[in-house]
Amino acid sequence: MRWARGRCETYLCFVVKKRVGPDSLSFDFGHLRNRNGCHVELLFLRYLGALCPGLWGYGVTGERKVSYSITWFCSWSPCVNCSLRLAQFLNQTPNLCLRIFVSRLYFCDLEDSREREGLRMLKKAGVRITVMSYKDYFYCWQTFVARNQSKFKPWDGLHQNYIRLSRKLNRILQPCETEDLRDAFRLLGL
């Protein structure tokens, strides 16, 4: 929906996994909300140094380098500007892996939407982007919201919405693999 309630509010729940060498693994989790005109994705990047000590090579222990795997659960997919900043950051940080689960796609209705290009940039930077399924909402409810205090109650149409948005996201990300062919066809005038 183009004018959905809460469109200007984005919530980001995160899980950070730290690995030092082959055996060591630790977890951290939390949530953020956009505020004062700053998108939540950029807020997360501001806090990344505190969440991921050693990310920029300071945490080298002997020959073991610190690596991080971060999972986001977001109420909206990133806008094109946030996608660009994230892609640039990830290209400079090879020891960080990001996976994004989104509840809704932000302004991706038009074929030539800049937001679609932003999602493709993220995919090229190695980000795995997925639409949230029932299982993902359940996980978020148990981990970030209720913590086993109340049962998750899915809303009508959750599964149908997941199917529709997943197909749409797959169509958006598909050109990522066929870009070279598009350029070739364009050169041939086809």
Beta strands, then each sheet from edge to edge (+ up, - down):
strand 1: 11-20
strand 2: 24-33
strand 3: 66-74
strand 4: 96-102
strand 5: 128-131
sheet 1: 2+ 1- 3+ 4+ 5+
end
